[in-house]
Amino acid sequence: AQSFFDSLPSIQGLDSAAFAGDTLITDSTGKVVLADVGNQGDHRLAVKLRDVAPVAIQATVAIEDRGFYTNPGFDLAGIIRAAFDNLRAGHIVGGGSTITQQLAKQQFLTPDQTLDRKVKELALSYELSQTYSKDQIMELYLNKSFYGSQSYGIEAAAESYFRIPASKLDLAQAAMLAGLPQAPTEWNPVLNPDAGKLRQ
C-alpha cells in the first residue's frame, strides 16, 4: 500500500491561480483590459471562489455531486451504483465520480477508462479531501473544468457564453454552465441549443 501511495503524483501546493491562463494586456492603471490573449484560442481565467456567484456553486453541487460537502472525496454508493449500471449496459455509461474525483482525474491522470486509473483516482481524491478544504477543492474544480467553446474554468465560460464575470451569473446561466463539464460539446448551448436547454 505504501509503495502504491508513493507512486502517486504529489498533491501539495495546488493553486488555481497557477493554472496556465490567458495573458491580459491592460492600460497603465492595470484596471482596463485592452486585450485577452488566449492559448491558441483556448481561454482560462482564474477566479477566487468568493468571486463566483453562490448560485453557480450550488448548481455545480446539485448536478455533479450532491454529497460534496459531506463525502470523503468519493461516494462508495455512487461507485457501486455506477458499476452495476455499467455491467447492465455492457459498457461504461457512468463513473459515479465526485467533484473531488473529477478534479483528481483532470489534474493528475489521463481520461483512460481502466481499473488502475480509477483506483488512483480514488486514492488521490481521498488525499485531496484530507489536504484541502471543500472550498479549496471547489475553487480548483471550477477553475480546471472545461466548459466547451474553448473555455477552461467558470470565469472564462461566463465571459464566453454570457459576456459577464462569474460573480454576476444568475440561476438560469449557472444551471446552463453547471451542466456542461460532463459533455461540453453535446450540451453546448451555442452548438446544440436544444440539448443545452434540456440539460439546463
C-alpha positions in Angstrom: 0.0 0.0 0.0 2.8 2.4 0.9 4.6 1.9 -2.4 1.3 2.4 -4.2 0.7 5.8 -2.5 4.4 6.7 -3.0 3.8 6.2 -6.8 1.0 8.8 -6.9 1.7 12.3 -8.0 2.1 14.9 -5.3 -1.0 16.9 -4.5 0.9 19.6 -2.5 0.8 23.2 -3.4 -2.3 23.2 -5.7 -3.4 26.8 -6.5 -5.9 27.7 -9.3 -4.1 30.9 -9.9 -1.1 28.9 -11.1 -3.1 27.1 -13.8 -1.9 28.2 -17.2 -4.2 31.1 -18.2 -4.7 33.9 -20.6 -2.3 36.8 -20.9 -4.2 40.0 -20.1 -2.9 43.3 -21.6 -4.1 46.3 -19.6 -3.7 50.0 -19.6 -1.2 51.7 -17.4 -3.6 51.7 -14.4 -4.0 47.9 -14.7 -7.8 48.2 -14.5 -8.8 48.4 -18.1 -8.2 45.2 -20.2 -7.1 46.1 -23.7 -6.6 42.5 -24.9 -7.1 39.0 -23.8 -4.6 36.7 -25.4 -5.5 33.0 -25.0 -3.5 29.9 -25.8 -4.3 29.0 -29.4 -7.9 30.2 -29.0 -8.3 28.4 -25.6 -9.2 30.7 -22.7 -8.7 30.2 -19.0 -9.2 33.0 -16.4 -8.6 32.1 -12.8 -11.2 33.3 -10.3 -11.4 33.0 -6.5 -14.4 31.1 -5.1 -15.6 34.3 -3.4 -15.9 35.8 -6.9 -18.2 33.1 -8.2 -21.9 33.6 -7.8 -23.2 31.3 -5.0 -25.9 30.0 -7.2 -23.2 28.7 -9.6 -21.6 26.8 -6.8 -25.0 25.4 -5.7 -25.8 24.4 -9.3 -22.5 22.6 -9.7 -23.0 20.7 -6.5 -26.6 19.8 -7.5 -25.6 18.3 -10.8 -22.2 16.9 -10.1 -22.0 15.7 -6.5 -24.9 16.3 -4.1 -22.9 14.9 -1.3 -19.8 17.0 -2.0 -19.8 18.8 1.4 -20.1 15.6 3.4 -18.3 12.9 1.4 -14.6 12.0 2.0 -13.7 12.7 -1.7 -15.6 9.7 -3.1 -19.0 8.3 -2.9 -18.9 4.5 -2.3 -22.6 4.0 -3.0 -22.3 6.0 -6.3 -19.3 3.9 -7.4 -21.2 0.7 -6.7 -24.4 2.0 -8.5 -22.2 3.1 -11.5 -20.6 -0.4 -11.6 -24.0 -2.1 -11.7 -25.2 0.3 -14.4 -22.1 -0.4 -16.4 -22.5 -4.2 -16.0 -26.1 -4.0 -17.1 -25.3 -1.8 -20.1 -22.3 -4.0 -21.1 -20.2 -0.9 -21.5 -19.3 2.2 -19.4 -22.2 4.5 -19.1 -21.1 6.3 -15.9 -18.4 6.5 -13.4 -20.0 7.7 -10.2 -17.3 10.3 -9.8 -17.5 13.1 -7.2 -16.3 16.6 -7.8 -13.0 15.7 -6.0 -12.5 12.6 -8.1 -13.1 14.7 -11.3 -10.5 17.2 -10.1 -8.0 14.4 -9.4 -8.6 13.0 -12.9 -8.3 16.4 -14.6 -5.2 17.5 -12.7 -3.2 14.3 -12.4 -4.5 11.4 -14.6 -5.5 10.5 -18.1 -9.1 10.0 -19.1 -8.5 6.3 -19.7 -11.3 4.1 -18.5 -9.2 1.5 -16.7 -9.4 -0.1 -13.3 -5.8 1.1 -12.5 -6.7 4.7 -13.3 -9.9 4.5 -11.2 -8.0 3.2 -8.2 -5.5 6.0 -8.5 -8.4 8.5 -8.9 -10.0 7.2 -5.6 -6.7 7.4 -3.7 -5.9 10.9 -5.0 -9.4 12.2 -4.3 -9.1 10.9 -0.7 -5.7 12.6 -0.3 -7.1 15.8 -1.8 -10.0 15.8 0.7 -7.6 15.3 3.6 -5.3 18.1 2.4 -7.6 20.8 1.1 -10.9 22.3 2.4 -14.1 21.8 0.4 -14.0 25.4 -0.7 -10.4 25.0 -2.0 -11.4 21.9 -3.9 -14.5 23.6 -5.3 -12.3 26.6 -6.4 -9.8 24.3 -8.1 -12.6 22.3 -9.8 -14.3 25.4 -11.1 -11.1 26.8 -12.5 -9.9 23.5 -14.0 -13.1 22.2 -15.7 -13.7 22.5 -19.5 -17.0 24.2 -20.4 -16.8 23.9 -24.2 -16.2 26.7 -26.7 -12.5 26.7 -25.8 -13.4 27.9 -22.3 -11.5 26.4 -19.3 -12.8 27.5 -15.9 -16.1 29.1 -14.9 -14.8 32.7 -15.3 -13.8 32.1 -19.0 -17.1 30.2 -19.6 -19.2 33.0 -18.1 -17.4 35.6 -20.2 -17.6 33.4 -23.4 -21.3 32.5 -23.2 -22.8 35.5 -21.4 -20.2 38.3 -21.5 -20.3 38.7 -17.7 -18.0 37.7 -14.9 -18.8 34.5 -12.9 -19.8 36.7 -10.0 -22.8 38.0 -12.0 -24.2 34.7 -13.1 -28.0 34.3 -12.4 -29.8 31.0 -11.7 -30.5 30.2 -15.4 -26.9 31.0 -16.5 -25.5 29.0 -13.6 -27.7 26.0 -14.4 -26.5 26.1 -18.0 -22.8 26.2 -17.1 -23.1 23.6 -14.3 -24.3 21.0 -16.8 -21.5 21.5 -19.3 -18.4 19.7 -17.9 -19.9 16.3 -18.3 -20.4 16.7 -22.1 -19.2 20.2 -23.1 -19.8 19.7 -26.8 -23.1 17.7 -26.7 -24.7 20.2 -24.3 -23.0 23.4 -25.7 -25.8 26.0 -25.9 -24.3 27.6 -28.9 -23.6 24.4 -31.0 -26.6 22.4 -29.7 -29.2 24.9 -28.2 -32.0 22.3 -27.8 -29.8 19.8 -26.0 -28.2 22.6 -23.9 -31.7 23.9 -22.9 -32.8 20.4 -21.9 -29.7 19.9 -19.9 -30.2 23.2 -18.2 
